[in-house]
Amino acid sequence: MVASEAVRNAHIWFESNSGWAPPDVDTLDEWTADGVCRAPDECLTSPTGWCDHGLASWWLILDALEDRR
């Protein structure tokens, strides 16, 4: 799997799982300072990785959104 596929998987997951929200900047900064991150399903992963379910970390998802702007 590559990062773009994990981000795509996360967007598909968003379509059938309501109530999700990205972390605020302070939370994301705390996670990455500790070398970890969460995926939208709350799994723990690395900031540039994805969980065992194939969902990208919030860092990757938000980074991909920034790249599109």
Steps between C-alpha positions, in 0.01 A plus 500: 500500500612857438399821677265618224309171519471529880367856465249379242395220739443758773275708274298190417476426873373857561208436264355228722612623844345824617607708796870508421700819528867570445713572805577860586847633424622469861395135523663417167818678613504302827457170318772570246739627770458157660558330162146364481169592344143375487301381203134603469392170659717589804769243421851603600750531215801704398445854367587392146342156523168323504327261735452126460158575347666699219390848614752782475611695804336835555835662418501338153133586440542865594828525308327367187226764539763773524669371183172541310473870580 
